[in-house]
Amino acid sequence: MKLSHYLFISLLLTHSLANAQSYVYVTDMVDIPMRSSNKVERDPSNLLKMLPSGTKLEILSTESGWTKVKYEKTIGWMISRYLTSKAPAQAQLEKLRQTYNANKLLIAKQSKRNTELETQVQALKNKNTLLSVQTSKSQAEKEHIEQVYKDALKLEYNNEKLKAEALQLKTEVQLLQNNNAAGQESSSRNWFIVGALVLFFGFIMGFVFPRRSNQRRF
């Protein structure tokens, strides 16, 4: 009964392996022998190698409870009941461990990359702040230069205005001086005329009055 049960399971596994799967795995029991033929031979031994649990094998064919498989470059036969279409728990655990380690390494790399990016972002922020300060300083210097230029233009305008006012005052002073000189000359001329008239009338009076006095005597 037990033998027929194993034969049924072996036939079922052989049928499913031959038709549904291209790869199988060594079960998670013990290391399983790989032989050069589909039977156990001890003298001489047909043992090729021992394959550990979870080893992935390519199915080539099945025959009488044996499965012909290929592992790397070696082709041999293994008992079908020691093979499974699903990776055994140990292999799955190892795969999960490898995936976990790979993800852990990836996370570490990504964390390092994030740190580098944060450093670059901070450096860019510092550079942007420095540029903002320099821009503000340049703007202040520009405004200062513009104000100095405006002040210079204003001073130049005021200077020209003062020059014009000075020229106008100079012209007015010159005019006043000319008028004063003309007035003095006119006044001197008038005094000269007055003096001449006084002298003339004095001469006349001096000439006329003495004769009248003499006439009265006679």
Backbone as a chain_set.jsonl record, in Angstrom:
{"seq": "MKLSHYLFISLLLTHSLANAQSYVYVTDMVDIPMRSSNKVERDPSNLLKMLPSGTKLEILSTESGWTKVKYEKTIGWMISRYLTSKAPAQAQLEKLRQTYNANKLLIAKQSKRNTELETQVQALKNKNTLLSVQTSKSQAEKEHIEQVYKDALKLEYNNEKLKAEALQLKTEVQLLQNNNAAGQESSSRNWFIVGALVLFFGFIMGFVFPRRSNQRRF", "coords": {"N": [[0.835, -1.213, 0.0], [1.913, 1.183, 0.859], [4.031, 1.361, -0.925], [2.71, 1.497, -3.39], [1.504, 3.938, -3.024], [3.68, 5.701, -3.003], [4.567, 5.227, -5.619], [2.417, 6.243, -7.057], [2.531, 8.952, -6.351], [5.033, 9.504, -7.412], [4.642, 9.039, -10.161], [2.696, 10.98, -10.644], [4.136, 13.308, -10.062], [6.135, 13.044, -11.967], [4.651, 13.251, -14.327], [3.592, 15.844, -14.056], [5.943, 17.34, -13.991], [7.042, 16.848, -16.492], [5.223, 18.005, -18.195], [4.37, 20.526, -17.308], [6.383, 22.144, -16.133], [9.542, 23.708, -16.667], [11.701, 23.868, -15.132], [13.044, 22.539, -12.089], [13.518, 22.015, -8.523], [15.872, 20.962, -6.072], [14.75, 19.201, -3.247], [14.181, 20.331, 0.192], [15.567, 18.584, 2.015], [18.021, 16.73, 2.256], [21.347, 16.737, 0.799], [21.167, 15.758, -2.57], [21.94, 13.027, -4.736], [23.339, 13.216, -8.037], [23.239, 11.355, -10.896], [24.836, 9.519, -13.55], [23.213, 7.877, -14.983], [19.846, 6.516, -15.099], [19.601, 4.934, -12.756], [20.746, 3.321, -9.747], [24.056, 2.774, -9.299], [26.783, 1.141, -7.864], [29.236, -0.063, -8.169], [31.095, 0.073, -10.825], [30.638, 3.332, -9.352], [28.031, 5.436, -10.42], [27.752, 8.034, -9.677], [27.633, 11.466, -10.092], [27.638, 14.091, -8.876], [26.844, 15.711, -5.725], [23.999, 17.49, -5.007], [22.927, 20.399, -3.363], [20.126, 21.396, -1.244], [17.527, 23.263, -2.786], [18.787, 23.738, -5.182], [18.625, 24.806, -8.508], [17.351, 23.234, -11.36], [17.408, 22.292, -14.79], [14.88, 20.722, -16.623], [15.141, 17.926, -18.677], [14.121, 15.424, -19.502], [11.854, 12.749, -18.47], [11.68, 9.54, -16.829], [10.497, 6.531, -15.671], [10.276, 7.215, -12.845], [12.518, 8.674, -12.594], [14.304, 11.69, -13.344], [15.714, 13.414, -15.966], [18.118, 15.847, -15.851], [19.669, 19.116, -16.16], [22.432, 20.714, -14.88], [24.125, 23.569, -14.691], [26.803, 22.882, -16.648], [26.592, 20.213, -16.553], [24.986, 17.126, -17.16], [22.628, 14.864, -15.954], [20.997, 12.193, -14.064], [18.286, 12.212, -11.729], [16.431, 11.144, -8.823], [12.96, 11.42, -9.055], [11.208, 11.992, -6.917], [12.642, 13.477, -5.201], [12.666, 15.93, -6.181], [11.129, 19.082, -6.796], [8.573, 21.252, -8.006], [8.346, 23.724, -6.966], [10.239, 26.192, -5.311], [11.978, 25.11, -2.451], [11.404, 25.649, 1.109], [13.757, 26.43, 2.409], [15.273, 27.367, 0.26], [13.593, 29.388, -0.605], [13.708, 30.979, 1.655], [16.401, 31.68, 1.596], [16.441, 33.055, -0.802], [14.729, 35.139, -0.123], [16.315, 36.243, 1.857], [18.496, 37.081, 0.351], [17.178, 38.89, -1.303], [16.369, 40.686, 0.641], [18.852, 41.559, 1.611], [19.815, 42.698, -0.739], [17.919, 44.711, -1.105], [18.393, 46.105, 1.241], [20.997, 46.958, 0.794], [20.476, 48.526, -1.433], [18.815, 50.44, -0.269], [20.637, 51.577, 1.489], [22.448, 52.659, -0.352], [20.71, 54.429, -1.617], [20.071, 56.044, 0.534], [22.564, 57.153, 1.026], [22.86, 58.48, -1.373], [20.717, 60.243, -1.12], [21.653, 61.749, 1.024], [23.883, 62.921, -0.187], [22.544, 64.397, -2.143], [21.05, 66.097, -0.499], [23.151, 67.502, 0.629], [24.134, 68.761, -1.665], [21.875, 70.283, -2.289], [21.779, 71.963, -0.049], [24.199, 73.273, -0.413], [23.617, 74.598, -2.793], [21.557, 76.224, -1.865], [22.992, 77.824, -0.074], [24.692, 79.046, -1.902], [22.8, 80.381, -3.421], [21.822, 82.133, -1.493], [24.141, 83.643, -1.063], [24.41, 84.744, -3.599], [22.085, 86.242, -3.613], [22.677, 88.095, -1.623], [24.89, 89.32, -2.811], [23.594, 90.31, -5.054], [21.818, 92.111, -3.854], [23.695, 93.817, -2.747], [24.947, 94.719, -5.063], [22.766, 95.996, -6.212], [22.354, 97.998, -4.328], [24.78, 99.372, -4.613], [24.473, 100.169, -7.244], [22.246, 101.856, -7.026], [23.411, 103.764, -5.387], [25.419, 104.776, -7.071], [23.801, 105.794, -9.1], [22.497, 107.776, -7.623], [24.672, 109.4, -6.929], [25.376, 110.229, -9.482], [23.071, 111.641, -10.179], [23.209, 113.631, -8.234], [25.574, 114.848, -9.053], [24.801, 115.839, -11.553], [22.873, 117.624, -10.65], [24.465, 119.37, -9.151], [26.063, 120.333, -11.204], [24.129, 121.644, -12.703], [23.3, 123.566, -10.846], [25.71, 124.913, -10.602], [26.047, 125.967, -13.18], [23.83, 127.603, -13.134], [24.548, 129.365, -11.088], [26.768, 130.5, -12.299], [25.5, 131.828, -14.405], [23.93, 133.623, -12.926], [25.984, 135.028, -11.661], [27.209, 136.187, -13.879], [25.11, 137.789, -14.71], [24.898, 139.507, -12.494], [27.41, 140.674, -12.639], [27.141, 141.994, -15.032], [25.109, 143.798, -14.328], [26.451, 145.247, -12.321], [28.486, 146.357, -13.84], [26.934, 147.923, -15.489], [25.821, 149.657, -13.61], [28.159, 150.86, -12.736], [28.917, 152.106, -15.095], [26.74, 153.831, -15.391], [27.085, 155.36, -13.094], [29.577, 156.519, -13.587], [28.89, 157.977, -15.801], [27.032, 159.669, -14.607], [28.638, 161.06, -12.788], [30.307, 162.367, -14.576], [28.435, 163.93, -15.897], [27.576, 165.469, -13.769], [29.928, 166.842, -13.122], [30.219, 168.27, -15.426], [27.975, 169.862, -15.308], [28.467, 171.386, -13.009], [30.684, 172.721, -13.914], [29.572, 174.304, -15.896], [27.821, 175.795, -14.362], [29.63, 177.12, -12.745], [30.985, 178.607, -14.68], [28.922, 180.263, -15.532], [28.422, 181.66, -13.19], [30.823, 182.965, -12.893], [30.744, 184.483, -15.211], [28.472, 186.124, -14.797], [29.338, 187.382, -12.564], [31.492, 188.825, -13.557], [30.143, 190.515, -15.271], [28.562, 191.917, -13.482], [30.506, 193.086, -11.99], [31.568, 194.791, -13.845], [29.457, 196.412, -14.641], [28.168, 197.623, -12.367], [30.137, 199.321, -11.118], [30.372, 201.432, -13.065], [27.861, 202.582, -12.983], [27.897, 203.66, -10.505], [29.815, 205.648, -10.749], [28.56, 207.324, -12.588], [26.539, 208.368, -11.074], [27.879, 209.988, -9.346], [28.673, 212.022, -10.9]], "CA": [[0.0, 0.0, 0.0], [2.807, 2.334, 0.946], [4.798, 1.405, -2.171], [1.83, 1.994, -4.454], [1.281, 5.371, -2.759], [4.873, 6.4, -3.494], [4.581, 5.138, -7.079], [1.407, 7.175, -7.559], [3.074, 10.313, -6.198], [6.152, 9.648, -8.344], [4.087, 9.175, -11.503], [2.03, 12.283, -10.718], [5.19, 14.319, -10.118], [6.791, 12.904, -13.268], [3.751, 13.787, -15.35], [3.503, 17.304, -13.926], [7.239, 17.908, -14.342], [7.265, 16.702, -17.931], [4.276, 18.769, -18.997], [4.052, 21.869, -16.846], [7.521, 22.919, -15.685], [10.815, 23.573, -17.368], [12.745, 23.822, -14.105], [12.688, 21.981, -10.792], [14.477, 22.315, -7.467], [16.16, 19.899, -5.116], [13.957, 19.438, -2.038], [14.93, 20.819, 1.353], [15.851, 17.492, 2.954], [19.478, 16.565, 2.325], [21.951, 16.802, -0.526], [20.655, 14.681, -3.403], [22.935, 12.65, -5.745], [23.073, 13.323, -9.468], [23.928, 10.201, -11.47], [25.012, 9.529, -15.003], [22.15, 7.075, -15.59], [18.626, 6.509, -14.3], [19.624, 3.83, -11.807], [21.81, 3.443, -8.759], [25.169, 1.854, -9.524], [27.791, 1.369, -6.845], [30.527, -0.625, -8.536], [31.601, 1.372, -10.356], [29.579, 4.277, -9.016], [27.648, 6.39, -11.471], [27.496, 9.315, -9.024], [28.306, 12.617, -10.718], [27.844, 15.095, -7.825], [25.778, 15.898, -4.756], [23.426, 18.83, -5.152], [22.282, 20.821, -2.122], [18.724, 21.8, -1.287], [17.242, 24.524, -3.455], [19.493, 23.857, -6.454], [17.718, 24.915, -9.645], [17.749, 22.301, -12.412], [16.62, 22.329, -16.022], [14.341, 19.406, -16.965], [15.351, 17.472, -20.055], [13.143, 14.356, -19.765], [11.521, 11.912, -17.314], [11.571, 8.118, -17.184], [10.436, 5.529, -14.603], [10.578, 7.771, -11.528], [13.766, 9.449, -12.67], [14.22, 12.897, -14.162], [16.994, 13.828, -16.552], [18.232, 17.287, -15.606], [20.929, 19.783, -16.509], [22.888, 21.681, -13.884], [25.267, 24.252, -15.305], [27.196, 22.168, -17.877], [26.523, 18.777, -16.255], [23.699, 16.48, -17.415], [22.54, 13.605, -15.227], [19.679, 11.729, -13.648], [17.975, 12.308, -10.315], [15.155, 10.536, -8.477], [11.95, 12.466, -9.225], [10.532, 12.381, -5.682], [13.485, 14.438, -4.493], [12.576, 17.192, -6.919], [9.86, 19.787, -6.618], [8.388, 22.35, -8.964], [8.42, 24.976, -6.218], [11.459, 26.335, -4.518], [11.748, 24.696, -1.068], [11.371, 26.726, 2.102], [15.11, 26.926, 2.651], [15.665, 28.155, -0.911], [12.802, 30.617, -0.571], [14.26, 31.809, 2.719], [17.669, 32.221, 1.11], [16.112, 34.058, -1.811], [14.226, 36.302, 0.606], [17.458, 36.865, 2.522], [19.251, 37.779, -0.69], [16.383, 40.058, -1.691], [16.441, 41.639, 1.752], [20.193, 42.16, 1.608], [19.908, 43.57, -1.912], [17.119, 45.904, -0.813], [19.093, 46.848, 2.287], [22.104, 47.637, 0.131], [19.881, 49.565, -2.271], [18.361, 51.508, 0.628], [21.839, 52.263, 1.969], [22.941, 53.479, -1.463], [19.764, 55.519, -1.825], [20.242, 56.958, 1.662], [23.802, 57.89, 0.763], [22.557, 59.39, -2.479], [19.869, 61.305, -0.572], [22.527, 62.628, 1.807], [24.655, 63.708, -1.15], [21.632, 65.364, -2.758], [20.755, 67.116, 0.508], [24.344, 68.351, 0.722], [24.145, 69.602, -2.864], [20.778, 71.255, -2.164], [22.199, 72.959, 0.93], [25.237, 74.088, -1.055], [22.933, 75.483, -3.742], [20.855, 77.239, -1.074], [24.007, 78.775, 0.399], [25.132, 79.816, -3.062], [21.696, 81.278, -3.771], [21.822, 83.199, -0.484], [25.284, 84.508, -1.357], [24.073, 85.504, -4.807], [21.075, 87.234, -3.235], [23.389, 89.165, -0.913], [25.67, 90.052, -3.812], [22.647, 91.055, -5.886], [21.361, 93.257, -3.056], [24.825, 94.743, -2.651], [25.099, 95.337, -6.386], [21.638, 96.914, -6.385], [22.623, 99.17, -3.486], [25.854, 100.122, -5.263], [23.898, 100.782, -8.441], [21.432, 102.99, -6.589], [24.334, 104.791, -4.898], [26.043, 105.397, -8.248], [22.77, 106.607, -9.754], [22.274, 108.962, -6.799], [25.848, 110.266, -7.101], [25.267, 110.818, -10.819], [22.017, 112.658, -10.114], [23.741, 114.758, -7.459], [26.556, 115.537, -9.897], [24.033, 116.621, -12.531], [22.249, 118.736, -9.936], [25.525, 120.332, -8.849], [26.451, 120.98, -12.458], [23.05, 122.574, -13.044], [23.394, 124.697, -9.915], [26.921, 125.654, -10.945], [25.737, 126.754, -14.373], [22.884, 128.64, -12.721], [25.322, 130.37, -10.359], [27.569, 131.221, -13.288], [24.602, 132.749, -15.107], [23.588, 134.697, -11.998], [27.185, 135.854, -11.475], [27.37, 136.983, -15.089], [24.067, 138.817, -14.688], [25.294, 140.496, -11.494], [28.556, 141.399, -13.177], [26.603, 142.913, -16.043], [24.408, 144.87, -13.625], [27.469, 146.091, -11.676], [29.138, 147.135, -14.888], [25.968, 148.926, -15.924], [25.766, 150.67, -12.559], [29.407, 151.613, -12.793], [28.833, 152.984, -16.271], [25.778, 154.898, -15.08], [27.704, 156.215, -12.085], [30.604, 157.316, -14.264], [28.18, 158.957, -16.641], [26.442, 160.666, -13.717], [29.713, 161.914, -12.291], [30.747, 163.23, -15.688], [27.368, 164.919, -16.119], [27.596, 166.401, -12.635], [31.105, 167.721, -13.286], [29.927, 169.18, -16.53], [26.986, 170.84, -14.83], [29.163, 172.307, -12.105], [31.548, 173.586, -14.736], [28.694, 175.303, -16.547], [27.344, 176.713, -13.322], [30.768, 177.969, -12.374], [31.23, 179.546, -15.777], [27.853, 181.253, -15.499], [28.652, 182.531, -12.024], [31.964, 183.825, -13.229], [30.305, 185.421, -16.236], [27.615, 187.131, -14.176], [30.185, 188.17, -11.666], [32.246, 189.75, -14.383], [29.192, 191.537, -15.747], [28.168, 192.768, -12.377], [31.679, 193.861, -11.643], [31.808, 195.778, -14.88], [28.333, 197.329, -14.789], [27.89, 198.387, -11.163], [31.071, 200.445, -10.914], [30.069, 202.523, -13.996], [26.664, 203.264, -12.493], [28.291, 204.461, -9.329], [30.529, 206.804, -11.259], [27.595, 208.202, -13.232], [25.778, 209.037, -10.03], [28.739, 211.018, -8.775], [28.735, 213.193, -11.777]], "C": [[0.861, 1.25, 0.0], [3.595, 2.496, -0.329], [3.956, 1.945, -3.305], [1.555, 3.486, -4.286], [2.458, 6.189, -3.276], [4.948, 6.382, -5.005], [3.59, 6.117, -7.685], [1.926, 8.616, -7.492], [4.193, 10.553, -7.191], [5.66, 9.839, -9.76], [3.428, 10.539, -11.678], [3.059, 13.404, -10.843], [5.895, 14.28, -11.461], [5.948, 13.514, -14.369], [3.704, 15.321, -15.28], [4.814, 17.96, -14.308], [7.459, 17.9, -15.841], [6.387, 17.635, -18.732], [4.137, 20.231, -18.58], [5.266, 22.724, -16.558], [8.732, 22.67, -16.566], [11.966, 23.453, -16.383], [12.176, 23.197, -12.839], [13.787, 22.321, -9.805], [14.705, 21.069, -6.631], [15.418, 20.219, -3.831], [14.85, 19.816, -0.862], [15.127, 19.741, 2.413], [17.355, 17.379, 3.18], [20.026, 16.763, 0.922], [21.568, 15.557, -1.309], [21.686, 14.354, -4.486], [22.427, 12.866, -7.168], [23.916, 12.248, -10.142], [23.947, 10.284, -12.991], [23.947, 8.721, -15.717], [20.976, 7.022, -14.634], [18.518, 5.254, -13.436], [20.813, 4.022, -10.875], [22.852, 2.372, -9.028], [26.276, 2.187, -8.533], [29.164, 0.842, -7.257], [30.594, -0.85, -10.039], [30.432, 2.331, -10.129], [29.305, 5.212, -10.194], [27.293, 7.765, -10.891], [28.311, 10.418, -9.701], [28.629, 13.695, -9.679], [26.652, 15.103, -6.895], [25.294, 17.348, -4.848], [22.676, 19.205, -3.886], [20.829, 21.23, -2.345], [18.579, 23.161, -1.954], [17.95, 24.698, -4.778], [18.491, 23.843, -7.606], [18.252, 24.078, -10.795], [16.84, 22.467, -13.616], [16.184, 20.912, -16.374], [14.597, 19.099, -18.431], [14.348, 16.38, -20.433], [12.869, 13.605, -18.462], [11.356, 10.471, -17.768], [11.607, 7.272, -15.918], [10.857, 6.073, -13.245], [11.889, 8.537, -11.47], [13.542, 10.657, -13.579], [15.614, 13.263, -14.652], [17.071, 15.359, -16.476], [19.597, 17.792, -16.055], [21.235, 20.814, -15.433], [24.2, 22.284, -14.382], [25.637, 23.504, -16.592], [27.127, 20.651, -17.703], [25.109, 18.265, -16.484], [23.702, 15.136, -16.699], [21.115, 13.291, -14.841], [19.531, 11.861, -12.142], [16.612, 11.69, -10.066], [14.086, 11.634, -8.403], [11.338, 12.922, -7.909], [11.369, 13.344, -4.838], [13.506, 15.813, -5.178], [11.196, 17.798, -6.71], [9.788, 20.963, -7.595], [8.453, 23.717, -8.286], [9.708, 25.006, -5.416], [11.159, 25.951, -3.074], [11.868, 25.871, -0.107], [12.753, 27.314, 2.34], [15.584, 27.805, 1.497], [14.901, 29.476, -0.951], [13.33, 31.576, 0.491], [15.565, 32.456, 2.279], [17.426, 33.305, 0.063], [15.594, 35.333, -1.15], [15.36, 37.04, 1.306], [18.291, 37.661, 1.518], [18.515, 39.038, -1.144], [16.442, 41.139, -0.621], [17.791, 42.341, 1.77], [20.366, 43.119, 0.435], [19.128, 44.863, -1.678], [17.783, 46.773, 0.249], [20.258, 47.636, 1.702], [21.592, 48.782, -0.734], [19.42, 50.746, -1.423], [19.548, 52.301, 1.147], [22.409, 53.178, 0.889], [22.034, 54.682, -1.689], [19.866, 56.544, -0.704], [21.494, 57.806, 1.485], [23.582, 58.914, -0.342], [21.702, 60.552, -1.992], [20.691, 62.295, 0.242], [23.345, 63.522, 0.891], [23.782, 64.783, -1.791], [21.267, 66.475, -1.773], [21.928, 68.073, 0.674], [24.417, 69.299, -0.466], [23.063, 70.676, -2.785], [21.162, 72.357, -1.188], [23.264, 73.875, 0.355], [24.616, 75.07, -2.041], [22.165, 76.584, -3.008], [21.83, 78.298, -0.576], [24.487, 79.668, -0.737], [24.065, 80.819, -3.477], [21.612, 82.443, -2.788], [22.944, 84.186, -0.743], [25.008, 85.367, -2.579], [23.035, 86.579, -4.501], [21.722, 88.415, -2.52], [24.184, 90.011, -1.894], [24.766, 90.882, -4.708], [22.14, 92.291, -5.149], [22.459, 94.303, -2.945], [25.026, 95.473, -3.969], [23.987, 96.34, -6.642], [21.853, 98.178, -5.577], [23.721, 100.035, -4.101], [25.341, 100.844, -6.507], [23.078, 102.017, -8.068], [22.317, 104.127, -6.086], [24.982, 105.539, -6.056], [25.047, 106.295, -8.968], [22.518, 107.89, -8.967], [23.434, 109.94, -6.919], [25.792, 110.969, -8.45], [24.206, 111.918, -10.833], [22.498, 113.889, -9.348], [24.746, 115.561, -8.276], [25.856, 116.397, -10.942], [23.392, 117.837, -11.869], [23.273, 119.812, -9.599], [25.965, 121.079, -10.093], [25.404, 122.005, -12.879], [23.109, 123.814, -12.146], [24.61, 125.566, -10.217], [26.694, 126.538, -12.16], [24.781, 127.9, -14.028], [23.608, 129.764, -11.982], [26.197, 131.189, -11.295], [26.715, 132.256, -14.024], [24.222, 133.923, -14.208], [24.774, 135.634, -11.771], [27.418, 136.755, -12.677], [26.35, 138.113, -15.131], [24.415, 139.92, -13.687], [26.465, 141.339, -11.979], [28.101, 142.431, -14.202], [25.898, 144.091, -15.381], [25.389, 145.817, -12.937], [28.158, 146.981, -12.691], [28.228, 148.253, -15.366], [25.864, 150.045, -14.89], [27.022, 151.527, -12.544], [29.401, 152.587, -13.966], [27.883, 154.152, -16.008], [26.362, 155.89, -14.074], [28.753, 157.122, -12.708], [29.952, 158.389, -15.12], [27.569, 160.051, -15.785], [27.484, 161.628, -13.179], [30.188, 162.881, -13.369], [29.719, 164.322, -15.956], [27.352, 165.954, -15.008], [28.769, 167.364, -12.735], [30.859, 168.752, -14.371], [28.952, 170.248, -16.073], [27.63, 171.864, -13.892], [30.083, 173.26, -12.875], [30.729, 174.698, -15.398], [28.211, 176.328, -15.531], [28.452, 177.678, -12.917], [31.059, 179.024, -13.427], [30.184, 180.645, -15.778], [28.048, 182.218, -14.332], [29.781, 183.499, -12.3], [31.556, 184.894, -14.227], [29.442, 186.515, -15.621], [28.4, 188.0, -13.202], [30.981, 189.22, -12.409], [31.335, 190.879, -14.851], [28.841, 192.5, -14.622], [29.332, 193.647, -11.945], [31.966, 194.969, -12.651], [30.711, 196.824, -14.896], [28.173, 198.204, -13.552], [28.9, 199.488, -10.894], [30.758, 201.637, -11.834], [28.846, 203.298, -13.53], [27.0, 204.145, -11.288], [29.008, 205.735, -9.758], [29.553, 207.799, -11.877], [26.806, 208.965, -12.178], [26.607, 210.166, -9.427], [28.729, 212.271, -9.65], [27.338, 213.683, -12.016]], "O": [[0.61, 2.219, -0.717], [3.818, 3.617, -0.786], [4.427, 2.761, -4.098], [1.392, 4.211, -5.267], [2.274, 7.232, -3.903], [5.337, 7.373, -5.624], [3.875, 6.748, -8.703], [1.781, 9.39, -8.438], [4.315, 11.641, -7.753], [6.173, 10.685, -10.493], [3.576, 11.179, -12.719], [2.881, 14.335, -11.629], [6.219, 15.32, -12.035], [6.464, 14.212, -15.242], [3.769, 16.003, -16.303], [4.805, 19.041, -14.896], [8.008, 18.853, -16.395], [6.755, 18.025, -19.84], [3.819, 21.083, -19.41], [5.194, 23.941, -16.723], [8.92, 21.589, -17.125], [13.058, 23.003, -16.732], [10.984, 23.31, -12.554], [14.84, 22.84, -10.175], [13.819, 20.223, -6.507], [15.441, 21.358, -3.363], [16.071, 19.657, -0.894], [14.873, 19.981, 3.593], [17.886, 17.873, 4.174], [19.267, 16.935, -0.031], [21.632, 14.442, -0.792], [22.251, 15.262, -5.095], [21.239, 12.715, -7.452], [25.138, 12.216, -9.992], [23.179, 11.019, -13.612], [23.783, 8.853, -16.93], [21.094, 7.437, -13.481], [17.476, 4.6, -13.395], [21.747, 4.771, -11.164], [22.543, 1.181, -8.986], [26.662, 3.346, -8.376], [30.171, 1.292, -6.71], [30.169, -1.911, -10.495], [29.349, 2.13, -10.679], [30.218, 5.701, -10.859], [26.615, 8.561, -11.54], [29.526, 10.304, -9.856], [29.766, 14.162, -9.606], [25.588, 14.577, -7.22], [26.081, 18.292, -4.776], [21.875, 18.417, -3.384], [20.372, 21.386, -3.477], [19.371, 24.077, -1.733], [17.743, 25.708, -5.45], [17.619, 22.977, -7.673], [19.421, 24.177, -11.169], [15.65, 22.747, -13.478], [17.01, 20.001, -16.421], [14.305, 19.909, -19.311], [13.79, 16.393, -21.53], [13.568, 13.803, -17.468], [10.961, 10.194, -18.9], [12.593, 7.278, -15.181], [11.692, 5.476, -12.566], [12.307, 8.992, -10.405], [12.691, 10.633, -14.469], [16.557, 13.401, -13.872], [16.195, 16.063, -16.977], [20.531, 17.026, -16.292], [20.41, 21.671, -15.117], [25.226, 21.612, -14.48], [24.849, 23.497, -17.537], [27.543, 19.897, -18.582], [24.142, 18.894, -16.054], [24.653, 14.363, -16.816], [20.168, 13.984, -15.212], [20.477, 11.663, -11.38], [15.744, 11.691, -10.938], [14.295, 12.66, -7.756], [10.982, 14.092, -7.768], [10.872, 13.946, -3.886], [14.256, 16.713, -4.801], [10.221, 17.086, -6.474], [10.798, 21.571, -7.951], [8.597, 24.742, -8.953], [10.189, 23.987, -4.92], [10.168, 26.426, -2.517], [12.365, 26.939, -0.462], [12.913, 28.529, 2.459], [16.208, 28.845, 1.708], [15.453, 30.527, -1.276], [13.399, 32.788, 0.288], [15.809, 33.631, 2.552], [18.107, 34.33, 0.039], [15.951, 36.445, -1.538], [15.388, 38.27, 1.356], [18.732, 38.773, 1.804], [19.113, 40.095, -1.343], [16.549, 42.33, -0.915], [17.869, 43.56, 1.924], [20.963, 44.188, 0.564], [19.594, 45.955, -2.0], [17.748, 48.001, 0.179], [20.489, 48.795, 2.044], [22.181, 49.862, -0.771], [19.606, 51.904, -1.799], [19.496, 53.528, 1.242], [22.801, 54.313, 1.161], [22.501, 55.797, -1.919], [19.766, 57.748, -0.937], [21.495, 59.008, 1.753], [24.046, 60.052, -0.264], [21.916, 61.699, -2.386], [20.476, 63.505, 0.177], [23.493, 64.718, 1.141], [24.209, 65.925, -1.964], [21.182, 67.645, -2.149], [21.748, 69.28, 0.835], [24.717, 70.483, -0.313], [23.288, 71.827, -3.16], [20.914, 73.536, -1.443], [23.255, 75.084, 0.587], [25.029, 76.227, -2.121], [22.122, 77.728, -3.46], [21.556, 79.497, -0.638], [24.665, 80.875, -0.569], [24.371, 81.956, -3.837], [21.367, 83.585, -3.178], [22.753, 85.399, -0.66], [25.325, 86.556, -2.604], [23.086, 87.681, -5.047], [21.379, 89.572, -2.763], [24.169, 91.24, -1.834], [25.104, 92.005, -5.082], [22.04, 93.375, -5.725], [22.207, 95.505, -3.033], [25.247, 96.684, -3.996], [24.221, 97.404, -7.216], [21.584, 99.284, -6.045], [23.624, 101.262, -4.117], [25.726, 101.979, -6.786], [23.19, 103.071, -8.693], [22.028, 105.301, -6.319], [25.087, 106.765, -6.039], [25.381, 107.4, -9.393], [22.347, 108.961, -9.551], [23.229, 111.151, -7.0], [26.117, 112.151, -8.557], [24.407, 112.984, -11.415], [22.241, 115.027, -9.742], [24.777, 116.79, -8.209], [26.255, 117.534, -11.192], [23.364, 118.929, -12.436], [23.005, 121.006, -9.737], [26.209, 122.286, -10.061], [25.738, 123.093, -13.35], [22.986, 124.947, -12.611], [24.556, 126.791, -10.106], [27.092, 127.703, -12.18], [24.9, 129.009, -14.55], [23.338, 130.945, -12.2], [26.356, 132.398, -11.125], [27.134, 133.393, -14.24], [24.191, 135.07, -14.653], [24.616, 136.853, -11.697], [27.774, 137.924, -12.534], [26.661, 139.237, -15.525], [24.257, 141.106, -13.976], [26.511, 142.551, -11.764], [28.588, 143.561, -14.245], [26.057, 145.237, -15.804], [25.202, 147.033, -12.957], [28.389, 148.168, -12.462], [28.671, 149.374, -15.617], [25.824, 151.225, -15.238], [26.967, 152.744, -12.365], [29.824, 153.736, -13.843], [28.172, 155.299, -16.349], [26.16, 157.1, -14.186], [28.824, 158.316, -12.415], [30.392, 159.538, -15.161], [27.576, 161.221, -16.167], [27.264, 162.837, -13.115], [30.436, 164.058, -13.105], [30.065, 165.476, -16.206], [27.147, 167.144, -15.246], [28.627, 168.557, -12.465], [31.228, 169.921, -14.258], [29.101, 171.418, -16.425], [27.36, 173.061, -13.984], [30.233, 174.431, -12.528], [31.138, 175.858, -15.449], [28.188, 177.533, -15.783], [28.236, 178.881, -12.769], [31.343, 180.18, -13.11], [30.501, 181.815, -15.994], [27.863, 183.427, -14.468], [29.704, 184.686, -11.984], [31.957, 186.053, -14.119], [29.653, 187.698, -15.888], [28.141, 189.194, -13.053], [31.127, 190.354, -11.954], [31.714, 192.05, -14.827], [28.826, 193.719, -14.793], [29.15, 194.809, -11.58], [32.562, 195.987, -12.297], [30.984, 198.001, -15.135], [28.054, 199.422, -13.682], [28.484, 200.558, -10.449], [30.88, 202.777, -11.385], [28.791, 204.521, -13.66], [26.443, 205.227, -11.105], [28.804, 206.792, -9.161], [29.715, 209.006, -11.699], [26.446, 210.121, -12.402], [26.058, 211.197, -9.04], [28.772, 213.404, -9.169], [27.142, 214.667, -12.73]]}, "num_chains": 1, "name": "protein.A"}
